[in-house]
Amino acid sequence: MKSNISISIDKSRLSSIIGIVIEWSDIMPKKSFAVIGVGRFGLALIEELVSLEANVLVIDKNFEKIEKIAKIVTNAICLDSTDIDALKEISINSYDTAVVATGMNVDNSILTTLILKDLGVEDIYVKVQSEYHARVVEKLGVDPEHLIWPEQATGRRLAKILISGNFLEYLQLDSEYSFISTSVTKKLVGKNLLELDIRKKFGINIVAIRRNERIIIPSSQTPFETKDEILLVGRNDLITKFTTWLNSRLRVV
């Protein structure tokens, strides 16, 4: 079965998928975020945080960008993030997490990160552009797991989709486990989880069905329909085993 490949996952779909695994409402509204830089990555991050009802401060030295984003966030301020006095004045250290999402100006990103550290901001994420950039901010005390590689992450996600040829969406939970969505095939249509015994046979869990833009939590007796999209979680090798079986041709006797 062929599927449309789209590396730009619709944010409303992404939120609904992640929401099945993680109860966002118990986490995000309790935290405040300072996002520095309103490029493509920064804007996508801001919009998603806002949709999750987080308290968001946006900083950028481009007034036009700030003017546009101010309509949707808690606070938006036009200033130079390398101006330590300006960051002190807005009490940047009162925010739980700061995300340095500036563009291609590596020096600006490094200096901003240094200032945030000096001002006592403990939880810092940095969008990095190169190995050099990553090494420098690590030396400044940023947790390696808090380095954001948008291009690399996109490339890895696209590779997974291209190799499988069938994933509609893909979210890596850690190095061993992932969460994916894929279309049902004739092997599932008209059958239910009890009949298929997928968990026992493949070691993966089908946690939800997307049907007509609605999320259904299937019971053991819920039959799969032709246009269903299944959301499943499991170990990467077992997901591959299941999707290979799912999309292999039925034998004609």
Stockholm file with secondary structure:
# STOCKHOLM 1.0

chainA/1-253         MKSNISISIDKSRLSSIIGIVIEWSDIMPKKSFAVIGVGRFGLALIEELVSLEANVLVIDKNFEKIEKIAKIVTNAICLDSTDIDALKEISINSYDTAVVATGMNVDNSILTTLILKDLGVEDIYVKVQSEYHARVVEKLGVDPEHLIWPEQATGRRLAKILISGNFLEYLQLDSEYSFISTSVTKKLVGKNLLELDIRKKFGINIVAIRRNERIIIPSSQTPFETKDEILLVGRNDLITKFTTWLNSRLRVV
#=GR chainA/1-253 SS CCCCCCSSCCHHHHHHHHHHHSCGGGTGGGCEEEEECCSHHHHHHHHHHHHTTCEEEEEESCHHHHHHHTTTSSEEEECCTTCHHHHHHTTGGGSSEEEECCCSCHHHHHHHHHHHHHTTCCEEEEECCSHHHHHHHHHTTCCGGGEECHHHHHHHHHHHHHHHSCEEEEEECSSSEEEEEEECCTTTBTCCHHHHCHHHHHSCEEEEEEETTEEECCCTTCCBCTTCEEEEEEEHHHHHHHHHHHHSCCCCC
#=GC SS_cons         CCCCCCSSCCHHHHHHHHHHHSCGGGTGGGCEEEEECCSHHHHHHHHHHHHTTCEEEEEESCHHHHHHHTTTSSEEEECCTTCHHHHHHTTGGGSSEEEECCCSCHHHHHHHHHHHHHTTCCEEEEECCSHHHHHHHHHTTCCGGGEECHHHHHHHHHHHHHHHSCEEEEEECSSSEEEEEEECCTTTBTCCHHHHCHHHHHSCEEEEEEETTEEECCCTTCCBCTTCEEEEEEEHHHHHHHHHHHHSCCCCC
//
